[in-house]
Amino acid sequence: MSIITIQTVKDTIVTADTVEERKFLPFYNSSERTLNRILGDTLFARIVAAAASPGTDAPADTLISTYIKGFLSWFTYQRSLTRMYAEPDRNGAHYKQDGNNVQADTKWLNDEKKVAGEMRDQFQQDLIDYLEKNSNAGEEWADYRTDTDSANDDKMFSARTTYSGVITRRTVRKCRGEQ
């Protein structure tokens, strides 16, 4: 369930109705994920419920109409701008000019890479947060950040991989099912 619609985004930023929803959609989903991180799971769930049933939660309705609608709309627009200019296809990235397809320039590609990197980082952080919340003993992902030394299975070590390498954890967690 979306809090606002893509049409609301288009109306808020005042863009042409001919702009296809598909150009906004992945970036709208990303903006909702960011909003979830800002509000926390509990308030975000309350906002989603209020958006699904307008008029049932007056404070949430006010928050949506006064603050959230603008935030989601402009965040979505900001992230989708590179796709408004050009779009990748099997032959590179192109945009329309006077009815012809024109190859997009290097600046566009660099901007698109930046947006893609920001989205990747956001999804990565969401994944890490989810695993950390659900990795205590007895939980589904209790084996998160643990490993087994394949040469000697009775020895356990725990590690976390980051961009720069492996960081040893302070506490050792055994893999699920091992004593």
C-alpha positions as CSV (number, residue, x, y, z in Angstrom):
1,M,0.0,0.0,0.0
2,S,1.4,3.4,-1.0
3,I,0.9,6.4,1.2
4,I,0.4,8.6,-1.8
5,T,-0.1,7.9,-5.5
6,I,2.3,8.6,-8.4
7,Q,-0.4,11.0,-9.6
8,T,-0.1,12.9,-6.3
9,V,3.7,13.1,-7.0
10,K,3.0,14.5,-10.5
11,D,0.4,17.0,-9.1
12,T,2.7,18.2,-6.3
13,I,5.7,18.8,-8.4
14,V,3.6,20.0,-11.3
15,T,4.9,17.8,-14.1
16,A,3.2,16.9,-17.4
17,D,0.6,14.1,-17.3
18,T,2.5,12.5,-20.2
19,V,5.4,11.5,-17.9
20,E,5.0,7.7,-17.4
21,E,4.4,6.3,-13.9
22,R,7.0,3.7,-14.5
23,K,9.7,6.4,-14.5
24,F,8.7,7.4,-10.9
25,L,7.8,4.0,-9.4
26,P,11.2,2.6,-8.3
27,F,12.2,6.0,-6.9
28,Y,8.8,6.3,-5.1
29,N,9.4,3.0,-3.4
30,S,12.8,4.2,-2.3
31,S,11.3,7.4,-0.9
32,E,8.8,5.3,1.2
33,R,11.7,3.2,2.5
34,T,13.5,6.4,3.5
35,L,10.3,7.6,5.2
36,N,10.1,4.3,7.1
37,R,13.7,4.9,8.4
38,I,12.8,8.4,9.5
39,L,9.5,7.5,11.3
40,G,10.4,4.0,12.6
41,D,8.3,0.9,11.9
42,T,5.5,1.7,14.4
43,L,4.7,5.2,13.2
44,F,5.2,4.2,9.6
45,A,2.6,1.4,9.9
46,R,0.2,3.9,11.5
47,I,0.7,6.3,8.5
48,V,0.2,3.5,6.0
49,A,-3.0,2.5,7.8
50,A,-4.2,6.1,7.9
51,A,-3.5,6.5,4.1
52,A,-5.5,3.3,3.4
53,S,-8.5,4.6,5.5
54,P,-8.5,8.4,5.3
55,G,-10.4,10.1,8.1
56,T,-9.8,7.4,10.7
57,D,-6.7,9.0,12.3
58,A,-6.9,12.8,12.1
59,P,-3.4,13.5,13.4
60,A,-1.9,11.0,10.9
61,D,-4.0,12.6,8.1
62,T,-2.6,16.0,9.0
63,L,0.9,14.7,9.1
64,I,0.4,13.1,5.6
65,S,-1.2,16.1,4.0
66,T,1.1,18.7,5.5
67,Y,4.5,17.1,5.6
68,I,4.7,13.5,4.2
69,K,3.0,14.3,0.8
70,G,5.6,17.0,0.0
71,F,8.5,14.9,1.3
72,L,7.6,11.8,-0.7
73,S,6.8,13.8,-3.9
74,W,10.0,15.9,-4.0
75,F,12.2,13.0,-2.9
76,T,10.7,10.9,-5.7
77,Y,11.2,13.6,-8.2
78,Q,14.8,14.3,-7.2
79,R,15.8,10.7,-7.6
80,S,13.9,10.2,-10.8
81,L,15.3,13.3,-12.6
82,T,18.0,11.3,-14.4
83,R,15.4,9.0,-15.8
84,M,13.3,11.9,-17.0
85,Y,16.2,13.1,-19.1
86,A,17.3,9.7,-20.6
87,E,16.7,6.1,-20.1
88,P,19.0,3.1,-20.5
89,D,18.2,0.5,-23.1
90,R,20.0,-2.4,-24.8
91,N,22.0,0.1,-26.9
92,G,23.1,2.5,-24.2
93,A,21.2,5.5,-22.8
94,H,19.1,7.7,-25.0
95,Y,16.7,10.7,-24.9
96,K,14.3,12.1,-27.4
97,Q,15.2,15.3,-29.2
98,D,13.0,16.6,-32.1
99,G,11.6,13.1,-32.5
100,N,15.0,11.4,-32.8
101,N,16.8,9.3,-30.2
102,V,20.0,10.9,-29.1
103,Q,22.8,9.2,-27.1
104,A,23.0,10.6,-23.5
105,D,26.2,12.2,-22.4
106,T,28.7,11.2,-19.8
107,K,27.4,13.6,-17.2
108,W,24.0,11.9,-17.4
109,L,25.7,8.5,-16.8
110,N,27.6,9.8,-13.8
111,D,24.4,11.2,-12.3
112,E,22.6,7.9,-13.0
113,K,25.5,6.1,-11.3
114,K,25.2,8.3,-8.3
115,V,21.5,7.7,-7.9
116,A,21.9,4.0,-8.4
117,G,24.7,4.0,-5.7
118,E,22.4,5.9,-3.3
119,M,19.6,3.4,-3.9
120,R,22.0,0.4,-3.5
121,D,23.3,1.9,-0.2
122,Q,19.7,2.3,1.1
123,F,18.7,-1.2,0.3
124,Q,21.9,-2.6,1.8
125,Q,21.3,-0.6,5.0
126,D,17.7,-1.9,5.2
127,L,19.0,-5.5,4.7
128,I,21.6,-5.1,7.4
129,D,19.1,-3.5,9.8
130,Y,16.6,-6.3,9.2
131,L,19.1,-9.0,9.8
132,E,20.4,-7.3,13.0
133,K,16.9,-7.0,14.4
134,N,16.2,-10.6,13.7
135,S,19.4,-12.4,14.5
136,N,19.3,-13.1,18.2
137,A,19.5,-16.6,19.6
138,G,16.5,-18.7,18.5
139,E,15.4,-16.3,15.8
140,E,15.1,-17.0,12.1
141,W,18.4,-15.4,11.1
142,A,20.5,-16.3,14.2
143,D,23.4,-17.4,12.0
144,Y,23.8,-13.9,10.7
145,R,27.5,-12.8,10.7
146,T,28.8,-16.2,11.8
147,D,30.9,-18.6,9.8
148,T,32.5,-22.0,10.2
149,D,36.1,-22.8,9.5
150,S,35.7,-25.5,6.9
151,A,39.1,-27.0,7.7
152,N,38.0,-27.6,11.3
153,D,34.3,-27.5,11.8
154,D,34.4,-27.6,15.6
155,K,36.2,-24.2,15.7
156,M,33.9,-21.2,15.3
157,F,34.7,-17.7,14.4
158,S,32.5,-14.7,13.8
159,A,33.1,-12.0,11.3
160,R,31.4,-9.1,9.5
161,T,32.4,-8.2,6.0
162,T,32.5,-4.5,5.1
163,Y,33.7,-2.6,2.1
164,S,37.3,-2.8,3.4
165,G,37.5,-6.4,4.6
166,V,36.6,-8.5,7.6
167,I,36.1,-7.2,11.1
168,T,36.1,-9.6,14.0
169,R,33.0,-9.4,16.3
170,R,33.4,-8.9,20.0
171,T,31.1,-11.9,20.8
172,V,31.0,-15.2,19.0
173,R,27.7,-16.7,17.9
174,K,27.5,-20.3,16.8
175,C,25.7,-21.2,13.7
176,R,22.1,-22.5,14.1
177,G,21.9,-26.1,15.1
178,E,25.5,-26.4,16.5
179,Q,26.3,-26.9,20.2
